[in-house]
């Protein structure tokens, strides 16, 4: 019996599977094609093919990782819940999994969604600060995974599905303004910022707040995507002339190229600000985005496994956002990332 089933073995999924197997956890992997270096682990079993055709042939397991591209990931969610599996969900979709909440409760299962860096870790950190002091006036999240140096072209490599990046650039952004949800065009409020160690970059609004919009943890919230100067201007100028295949090629991830993932979470109070900074530049051949995203997914899965083995701990059923986790679980996620070499700092400024 597999301890965990992983659906998807892309850039992030590959890291997640290898890390879990190296931790001694038996994991079963399903994807159309699975890399040979994943298959060789004695902690990995696998099935290659269409997930919808293989769904009823999966080995028994109580935990499944949804690491599939967004559109496929949404289709599979209700099926996994119906099979009474606990789901750690990384499939980023416009349709939020909360629509499956009642079904999950009826099947006595848990689905924890958006378990990446942002959304994901960002939500957890905000919840942690809110529990410490709930008088937050404004929250700003800035996040991006980028090459370490710009170039004369796109200055970008897609660390996950390029289709998901395109959706991020085109979907209207929801922000919180004076406690009310407001919708603005994606890519607006473009401005320059300074990223320590890298220099001048640009930030623009995208629709990344998701569950935080209804969390009531601050009346004002925004999330920005961070890119090198010129990238988004090139996208605006050329998007109509490029096919998806051309973008796939232009944004192809180059493992030989240095890159980094950076996030800043700024929480503004009446008399002070709290600033969290998260930075990773990859390790052991894995990209920074695969690590910073995948480590959150892994930590959530390991935490759930631990609770399932502890008869004294109950597991809350239903569809849970990252900020719905208990504070002990949130602290374990943060400490796990630190132990794996992700730089996480917290600063209070007056």
N, C-alpha and C positions, 0 to 999 in steps of 0.2 A: 504493500500500500504506500503510495506516495504521500509524503507529509504535506506537500504543496504542489498544485498544478499551475503552470505558467502558460498562458495563452499569448503567444507572440514572442519573437526572439530577434527583434530589430536592434538598433543601436543601444537603446535603454534596456530592452529585454535581455539582450546578450549579457550585459553587465550584471543584471539582477540574477540571472540563472547561474552564472559562474560564481558570483559571490556567495549565493546561498549554498551551492554545492561545496564550495571551499570551506564553508562554515559547518559542514557535515550534515546538511539537511538534504534528504532525498526529495528530488524535485522532478516532476514529469512535465516535459515541454511539448507544446503543440504549435506548429506553424507550417506554412506551405513548404518552406525549405529551412532546414536547421544546419548551422555551420558544423563542420566536422569536429572542430575543437570543442564544441559543446557536447557532442555525442560521445566523446571518449571518456568523460568523467564517470567513475563507477557509482556516483551518486545521482546520475541523470538517466532517466528513461525518456523515450520520445515517440511521437507519432507525427509523420509528415503528411500534409494534405489539408483539405478544406475543413475548417473548424466546425462548420454546420453539419458536415457529413460524419465527423468523428465524435460529435458531442455525446452521443449515447454509447460510445465505446471507450470513454475515459476511465482510467482506474479510479477506485474509490479514494476520495480525499475530502476533508471538510473545509479546506482553504484553497481558493483559486485566485490567481493574479490576472486581472484583465489588463494586458499590456498591448492590446490591439489598437490599430488606427481608429480614430474617433467614430466614423460611421459604422464600422463593423462592431466596435466595442459596445455601442448602444443597442444594436440588435441582439447581442448575446446576453445582455444583463438580465432581462426577465427569465431567460432560459436557465441561467445559472442559479438564480434565486429559486426557481421552481424545482431545481435539483437539490435544494436545501444545502447549498454551499455558502460559506462565508466568503465574501468577495472583497479583495483589496483592489481598488479600481483606479487605473491611471489613464484610461481612455478619455481624452479630452473632447467633449461634445458640446454643441450648443444646447442640446436637450439635457437638462440637469437630471441626474438619477433620482431626485426626490420624488418623481412621479411613481417610482416603484416602492415607496416607503410602506404602504399598507400591505402590499404583497410580501415584502420582506418580513414584516411583523407576523403575518399569518403563517409564514413558513419557518418562523423562529430562526431567522438568519440575520446577519449583519452585512451591509455593504458600506465600506468606507471609501469615499470618492475624492478625486483631486489630490492624490497622495504623491505630489511632486514637490518641487521647490517653491513655485508660485504659479497657481495656488497650491497650497499644501503646507510647507514649512512656514511660509509667511503667515498663514492663518493661525498656526499653532503659537507662533511667537506673539502675535497680537492678543490672542486669548490669554497667554501667560501674563502679559503686561496688564491687560484688563482686570485680571483677578488680583493683581497687586495694587492697582489704582484705576478705578473705573471712570475717572473724570477726563477721558481723552477727548480733545476738541477736534483733532484732525489727524488722519493717517495717510501717508504717501508711501507707496511701494514703487521702487524702480528696479527692474531686473532685465537681464539679457545674457545670452551665451553668444560669444563672438570670437573671431580670430584675434590673436594677441596683437597683431599689427594690421592696419588697414592696407588696401591695395588700390590699384587703379580701376578696379571693376566693381563688384558688389560689396567687397569687404565683409563677406558673410558666408557661412556654411551652415546648412540646416542640420542641427543635431538630432532632430526627430522628423517625422513625416512632413515634407515640404507642403503638402496639401493642408496640413494643420496650420502652418505658418501663413499661407495665403488666406485662410479663413480668419486668422488673427488680424491680418491687415485690412480685411474688408468688412468684418462684422462691426456694427455700431458699438461704441463703448458706453457702458453704464457706469455712472459715478454717483456718489452720494453727496448731496449738497443741502445743508441745513436739514438733514434727516430725511430728505426725499430723494428718490431715485430719479436721476436725469439721464437722458440718452443724448450723446453727442456723436458726431462722425468719428470713426477711427482715424488715428494718425494726427488728430488735432492737438493743440497746445505743444507743438514741436519747439523744443528749446535745448540749449547746450547745457551740459553738466560736466563736472570734473570727476573722473573716476581715479582714485588714488593709485598710482603706479602705472596708469595707462594714458592719462591725459584727457583731452576734450572729447566728449562723445555727445550723442543726441538722445533725447528721450521724447516719446510721444504717447498719447493716451491709447490704450487698448482695453479690451473687455475681459479683464482678468480677475475682477473682484468676486464675481459669482456668489457663493454662499455668504460672503462677508456683507453683501448688500442688505441682507436680512438679519444680520447678527446683532444689531443694536449696540455695537461696541464703540461706535463713534458717529457723530452726525455728518462728518465730512470725510470722504475717502476717495482716493484715486489710485489707479495703477498705471504705470508707464512701462513700455518696452524700451530697452536701450540698444542703440546701434551706433556704428561709426558714422561720422558726418558724411553725407552724400548718399548713403544706402537707400533711405526711404524716398529721397527725391528721385533717384534712379527708378525705383519701383513705380512711383506715380507717373513718371514720364514714359515708361516702357511697358507697363502691365498689359495694355491692350494689344500690343504687338507680339507678345511672347506666348507660346503655347505652354501647357503644363510640362511637357517633356523637355522643352528648352529651359524652363526654370529648374526642373529636376537636375539637369546637367550643370547649369550655372551654379546651383547651390549645393552641389554634391559635397558630402563631408570628406575631407582629406585628413586621414589619421596622422599624416606626417607633419601637418601644419600646427604650430602652437596655438592654443586657444584658451579661453577662460570663461567662467560664469561668475557674474557679480550680481549681488542684490543688496539694496539698502531699504530698510524699513524705518521710517521716521514717524514717531508718535508725538504729537504736540499737546502739551498740557498748558495750563494758565501760566505757570511760572518756570517751566523747564521743558526740554525736549528729551526724548529717549531715542537713540539711533542704534539700530542693529545693522551690522555689515557682515555679509556672507561672501566668501571668495574661495573658488577652487580653480586650479589650472590643470586638472587631469592627473592621472597616476596609473602606473603599470599598464600603459597602452590604452587606457579607457579615457574617453573624453570627459571634460568637466561637467557637461550637462548630463551625460549618462550617469556619472557618479552622484552629483548633487540631487538629481531627480530620483535615481534608482535607490540610493541609500535611504531616502525617506520611505519609499515603497517597502524596502526590506525591513526597516525598523518597525513599520506598522504591522507587517506580517509576523515578525518574530514576537512582537508584543502580544498579538492576538493568539499565537501559538502558546505563549506562556500562560495566558489567562485560561485557555481551554484546558491546560494540564493542571491548573490549580483549582481544586474543588471549592475553595473558599471564595473564589472570585467569580462574579457573574458577568456575562457578556450582554451588553445592551443590544437589543435587536432593532431592526429598521435601517434606514439609510442615513448615514452619519457623515457630516462634513468634517474636515480636519480639526476645526475649532471645537467640535463636539466631543473630542477625546478627553478623558480625564487628565488632570494635570500631571500625574505620575507618568502616564504614557507619553505626554508631550515632552516632559523632561528626558525620558529615555530616548526619544527620537533625536533630540538636540545633542545629547551626550554621545549617542552612537555616531552621528556625523562628525563630531569633534574627534572621536577616537579613530576615525578613518581618515583624518588629515584635512577635513574641510575647515577652513579658518572662519570662526564665528566670534564676533566681538560685540559688546554692548557698551554704549557710552551715554552718559547723562550730561547735557549741556544746559546752561542757564540762558 
